[in-house]
Amino acid sequence: MYRAENIPVGTDGRIDMSAYRSIYPDVEKDLARNRDWEQGWFEGIPPEEIPAERRKREGEQLEMLAHAIFMKNLPENFVVARASEHDDRANKVDTVILDKKTGALICAFDEVGDTSGIDYDKKQEVVRDRNLKGGTSLKYGIGMVEKDGKRKVVPSPAANIPIFYIALPPDRIKKGVQEFISDGQSDFEEKLFAYFTASITAQVRGLELYHRRLNPDLKEKLAAFKGIMATLGTKKKA
């Protein structure tokens, strides 16, 4: 669907770095670094088998699950894309949401498989501090331009994006994958979306406690995203 609109994403939903060659002279270097990283991570596995091997891992499954669920539940005037592998590694961003009406990337997600313990507490602190320092940035982001009276999504860097974490225990990730259906939405998918939005809404409220310390651009995107979450919540109740 996205590729039919010339939105630069691949078949896995990730932002396609090769579409940015006209913007950055070092795209090939970033692509090569990603290949080196992947080969090191999946040492001994033939390159053609790496995608299937990645999909077996909990982190990858959570990223795919969250991406698909948000795609199903957000209106058509939003683009939900998985971050490029470069921004996944360099900026710790897994998923981004673009508001087509404003052309702004209004939020980013970092998916994690822990919901308690030291690692989870650390993740909460790290994400909060990143937002207090201006949010996250994307080298391989997306934006909107208007040409010949039409608006379209284009490759574009982005900055000051509010970032939130999505945490789900391993057994719920497994159940989410098992219960996922391509046509329509399962009861468990609906519950996952309600859980994700409740968690993000709580994080938004936590950031509002630091209102005066927030970057103005981030604050504007945060307010926009809060409004979207409220609208979705109202629709679900109705």
C-alpha positions as CSV (number, residue, x, y, z in Angstrom):
1,M,0.0,0.0,0.0
2,Y,2.7,2.5,1.0
3,R,5.0,1.6,-1.9
4,A,2.0,2.2,-4.3
5,E,2.1,5.8,-2.9
6,N,5.9,5.9,-3.6
7,I,6.6,6.0,0.2
8,P,10.2,4.8,0.6
9,V,9.6,1.6,2.5
10,G,10.6,-2.0,1.8
11,T,8.5,-5.1,1.9
12,D,9.3,-5.5,5.7
13,G,7.9,-2.0,6.4
14,R,11.4,-0.5,7.0
15,I,12.4,2.8,5.5
16,D,14.4,2.0,2.5
17,M,17.8,3.7,2.7
18,S,18.5,3.3,-1.0
19,A,15.8,5.9,-1.7
20,Y,18.0,8.6,-0.1
21,R,21.0,8.5,-2.5
22,S,20.0,11.9,-3.9
23,I,20.2,13.4,-0.4
24,Y,23.2,11.7,1.2
25,P,26.5,10.9,-0.5
26,D,27.3,8.3,2.1
27,V,24.3,6.0,1.7
28,E,26.4,3.2,0.3
29,K,28.7,3.4,3.4
30,D,25.7,3.1,5.7
31,L,24.3,0.2,3.7
32,A,27.7,-1.5,3.9
33,R,27.9,-0.9,7.6
34,N,24.5,-2.5,8.0
35,R,25.6,-5.6,6.0
36,D,28.7,-5.9,8.2
37,W,26.7,-5.6,11.3
38,E,24.2,-8.1,10.2
39,Q,26.8,-10.6,9.1
40,G,28.5,-10.3,12.4
41,W,25.3,-10.7,14.3
42,F,24.3,-13.8,12.3
43,E,27.7,-15.3,11.9
44,G,27.8,-18.5,9.9
45,I,24.3,-18.0,8.5
46,P,24.1,-17.6,4.7
47,P,23.0,-14.0,3.7
48,E,19.8,-15.3,2.0
49,E,18.7,-17.0,5.2
50,I,19.3,-14.0,7.5
51,P,15.8,-12.4,7.0
52,A,14.1,-15.6,8.1
53,E,16.5,-16.0,11.0
54,R,15.8,-12.4,12.2
55,R,12.1,-13.1,12.3
56,K,12.6,-15.9,14.8
57,R,14.0,-13.4,17.4
58,E,11.7,-11.8,20.0
59,G,12.9,-8.3,19.4
60,E,12.1,-8.5,15.6
61,Q,8.8,-10.1,16.3
62,L,7.8,-7.3,18.7
63,E,8.8,-4.7,16.1
64,M,6.8,-6.4,13.4
65,L,3.8,-6.9,15.7
66,A,3.7,-3.3,17.0
67,H,4.2,-1.9,13.5
68,A,1.3,-4.0,12.0
69,I,-1.1,-3.2,14.9
70,F,-0.5,0.5,14.7
71,M,-1.0,0.4,10.9
72,K,-4.3,-1.4,11.4
73,N,-5.6,1.0,14.0
74,L,-4.4,4.5,12.8
75,P,-6.4,6.4,10.2
76,E,-5.2,6.6,6.6
77,N,-3.8,10.1,7.1
78,F,-0.9,8.6,9.1
79,V,2.1,6.6,7.9
80,V,3.5,4.0,10.2
81,A,6.9,2.8,9.2
82,R,9.7,0.8,10.7
83,A,12.9,2.9,11.0
84,S,15.8,2.2,8.7
85,E,18.4,-0.3,10.0
86,H,20.8,2.7,10.4
87,D,18.5,4.6,12.7
88,D,17.6,1.4,14.5
89,R,21.2,1.0,15.4
90,A,22.4,4.6,15.6
91,N,19.4,6.3,17.1
92,K,17.6,3.4,18.9
93,V,14.4,3.9,17.0
94,D,12.2,1.0,15.8
95,T,9.0,2.6,14.5
96,V,7.9,6.1,13.4
97,I,4.5,7.8,12.7
98,L,4.1,10.5,10.2
99,D,1.0,12.8,10.3
100,K,0.2,13.5,6.6
101,K,-1.8,16.6,7.5
102,T,1.1,18.4,9.1
103,G,4.0,16.6,7.4
104,A,5.6,16.0,10.8
105,L,7.0,12.9,12.3
106,I,5.0,13.1,15.5
107,C,6.5,10.2,17.5
108,A,8.9,7.3,17.5
109,F,8.9,4.0,19.3
110,D,11.6,1.9,20.8
111,E,10.2,-1.6,21.4
112,V,11.6,-3.7,24.3
113,G,10.8,-7.2,25.6
114,D,11.0,-6.4,29.3
115,T,8.2,-5.0,31.5
116,S,10.0,-5.1,34.8
117,G,13.4,-5.3,36.4
118,I,16.6,-3.3,36.2
119,D,16.7,-3.2,32.3
120,Y,13.1,-2.0,32.2
121,D,13.7,0.7,34.8
122,K,16.8,1.8,32.9
123,K,14.9,2.0,29.6
124,Q,12.3,4.3,31.2
125,E,15.0,6.6,32.5
126,V,16.9,6.6,29.2
127,V,13.8,7.4,27.1
128,R,12.7,10.2,29.5
129,D,16.1,11.8,29.4
130,R,16.2,11.6,25.6
131,N,12.9,13.5,25.4
132,L,14.1,16.1,27.9
133,K,17.2,16.6,25.7
134,G,15.1,17.4,22.6
135,G,13.8,13.9,21.5
136,T,15.3,11.7,18.9
137,S,16.5,12.3,15.3
138,L,16.4,10.3,12.1
139,K,18.9,10.5,9.3
140,Y,16.5,8.4,7.2
141,G,13.2,10.0,8.0
142,I,10.2,10.9,6.0
143,G,8.3,14.2,5.5
144,M,5.7,15.8,3.2
145,V,6.1,18.2,0.2
146,E,3.5,19.8,-2.0
147,K,4.0,19.8,-5.7
148,D,1.5,20.6,-8.5
149,G,-1.2,20.9,-5.9
150,K,-0.6,17.5,-4.5
151,R,1.0,16.5,-1.2
152,K,3.3,13.5,-1.1
153,V,5.6,11.7,1.3
154,V,9.3,12.1,0.6
155,P,12.6,11.1,2.1
156,S,13.7,13.7,4.6
157,P,15.8,13.9,7.8
158,A,13.9,14.7,11.0
159,A,14.6,16.0,14.5
160,N,13.0,16.7,17.9
161,I,10.8,13.6,17.6
162,P,9.1,12.5,20.9
163,I,10.1,8.9,21.6
164,F,8.2,6.3,23.7
165,Y,9.0,2.7,24.6
166,I,6.7,-0.2,24.0
167,A,7.3,-3.1,26.4
168,L,5.8,-6.5,26.1
169,P,6.8,-9.8,27.9
170,P,8.1,-12.6,25.7
171,D,5.1,-14.8,26.2
172,R,2.8,-12.0,25.1
173,I,4.9,-11.4,22.1
174,K,4.5,-15.0,21.2
175,K,0.8,-15.0,21.7
176,G,0.5,-11.7,19.7
177,V,2.2,-13.4,16.7
178,Q,0.0,-16.5,17.1
179,E,-3.2,-14.5,17.4
180,F,-2.4,-12.0,14.6
181,I,-4.7,-12.2,11.5
182,S,-4.1,-10.5,8.2
183,D,-7.8,-9.9,7.4
184,G,-9.4,-7.9,10.2
185,Q,-8.3,-7.9,13.8
186,S,-8.3,-10.5,16.5
187,D,-9.5,-9.9,20.0
188,F,-6.0,-10.1,21.3
189,E,-4.7,-7.6,18.8
190,E,-7.4,-5.1,20.0
191,K,-6.2,-5.7,23.6
192,L,-2.6,-5.2,22.6
193,F,-3.4,-1.9,20.9
194,A,-5.4,-0.7,24.0
195,Y,-2.4,-1.7,26.1
196,F,0.1,0.1,23.8
197,T,-1.9,3.3,23.7
198,A,-2.5,3.3,27.5
199,S,1.2,2.9,28.1
200,I,2.1,5.7,25.6
201,T,-0.5,8.0,27.1
202,A,1.0,7.5,30.5
203,Q,4.4,8.4,29.2
204,V,3.0,11.5,27.6
205,R,1.5,12.6,30.9
206,G,4.9,11.9,32.6
207,L,6.6,14.2,30.1
208,E,4.1,16.9,30.7
209,L,5.4,17.2,34.3
210,Y,8.6,18.6,32.7
211,H,6.6,21.0,30.4
212,R,8.9,24.0,30.7
213,R,12.0,21.9,30.0
214,L,10.8,20.4,26.7
215,N,12.0,21.6,23.3
216,P,9.3,23.8,21.7
217,D,9.2,21.6,18.5
218,L,9.0,18.4,20.5
219,K,6.3,20.0,22.7
220,E,4.2,20.7,19.6
221,K,4.5,17.2,18.3
222,L,3.8,15.8,21.8
223,A,0.5,17.8,21.9
224,A,-0.5,16.6,18.5
225,F,0.2,13.0,19.4
226,K,-1.7,13.3,22.6
227,G,-4.7,14.6,20.7
228,I,-4.5,11.6,18.4
229,M,-4.3,9.2,21.3
230,A,-7.4,10.8,22.9
231,T,-9.4,10.5,19.6
232,L,-8.5,6.8,19.3
233,G,-9.5,6.2,22.9
234,T,-12.9,7.9,22.3
235,K,-13.5,5.8,19.2
236,K,-12.7,2.6,21.0
237,K,-15.1,3.4,23.8
238,A,-17.8,4.3,21.3
